[in-house]
Amino acid sequence: MLNKIIKSLRKLGKSLASAYSLDVNEIRFMNNWPKKDASTLGEDAILFQAPMDYYYLCHFGLLIKQLNCDNSAMGVWPYNVEPIPRAGLIKEICYMIYSKILYSLNFMKWGRLYRSIGIKKIIRQDSSPVRVCVTSLVDAYRFKKKIHSKEELLKIHYHEIYIGDLIYDTYLRFRSSATVDLKDWFLTYVLYKAFISVNVAIATFDRLGIKKYFSSYSSYTHHGIFVRVALLKNIDVYVDGNVHQYLKKLSSSDNSHGIPWREALGRWDKTDNKSLYLTMAQTELSTRFSGMIDSATKYMKQSAFNDDGKKLELAGQFDGVIFLHDFFDSPHGWGDIIFCDFWEWACFTLEYFEKSETRVAVKPHPNQIDQNSKVIDRLKEMFPGIKWLDPSTSNSSIFSSGIKFGVSVYGTVLYELAYHGIIPIAAGVHPALPFDFVFTPDSKAQYVYYLEKWRSLKMPSNYREKVLEYFASNYLLAEDGLASKARDINLKEIDFDDSSGLIHFLNRVGMEFSR
């Protein structure tokens, strides 16, 4: 027993030490980043998010050089809620204390890295004067008392800023929960920390006179709150969170870091050489369907069409397949969905089909995080009559099996199904919405109608061309909202999984720095 405690303490010590200490690559990066004389600085006040990510450290460093704001740019630390999975109150408190210490050490380490690229000071959005903390805590309890349903939680505004979806998604992710428990103390904690972040963001933008704000993503309270406050104050906001754009300019009508799908039709109509882009889109999708990763699915660990996984003979076994999501991902990332979260959608859909004569199978998301396995096991117990596929089952096997329809809330599988002439049924806002080849309900009643009447649903005659137009407009034609040198050096092609990516970056950008 004593040996186990000693080993645990040693492991804890190493974890905390690595959170604070810089490795050889990080030190080399700091030493080789070119410094600039403060007398030549620009005048615009610019704010950069400072996430623990080498990619953004390098991209934002390039932007600081480009915008001539070395040593005058400000940073914001995005981590305002610690991940605390359910483990019993005592263990959860211990985990919270550990996480706070860990994040504090991380803050000191990454503060040094970001200061080395020219950021003068980093603001913590999780801390504020005592008066603001007390006000935020009182507001959290006041709001919590008024929340009697998940739908009411999703409607929350604070200081005229809509943050209900951010709070909801943050709870799922950082509580490792498939749905929200309204009685959970952690929900009050997320509300409290979100309200502090709103107050810090308002004070920051008002006090510093920020002209531009650069963020990694716009989801969860970590990223979304500062983004939405900035937009409310008419500040230019840019994010680098999708696979195609290096910098997407956000607006009040589109505050998502995802592809700019709302303008896709207009972008396509203005395109001169449509045939060229349709050919390019066809090439990209052919690459994907052959089992390789294409430019739009770089985030995947493995292609969903790779037959090296579970290639099964499924011919004639099923009428349709339900494609699950990662239950801890942000369900409101694209906008409104007709269920509160992926768990409620999955339960509703599986319950419907368990009572139906329609033969369906369920495929868990191939890119899901480990905690999903417990959720899947629970669903299997709740719905024993449903057939399950392995997450690694190739979509090539599924699509060629003769299925007539597929169901997803908003996944990429929707346009993949459509391309193959298989009826795609959504359950909320999704990027392909303007192109009208996905059956997208606006209510639960209409969703049930699509599930029931799948045999009578008809794809448009030019469905494949519509899919290619969608792909071309969003993945080949969407331009950056601000020119960035990151695109000139293909920054997204560098592997930043560990600190060695910093050295690859320095080698690639060396010529630029020497000018």
PyMOL commands that set and color helices and strands:
alter all, ss='L'
color gray80, all
select helices_A, chain A and resi 2-20+24-32+38-40+54-66+89-116+130-146+150-154+164-175+185-208+220-232+261-269+274-289+342-354+372-382+395-399+413-419+433-435+444-452+454-456+463-476+485-488+491-493+500-513
alter helices_A, ss='H'
color red, helices_A
select strands_A, chain A and resi 46-49+73-77+119-124+157-158+161-162+212-215+236-239+248-249+320-323+360-363+387-388+405-407+423-425
alter strands_A, ss='S'
color yellow, strands_A
deselect
rebuild
show_as cartoon
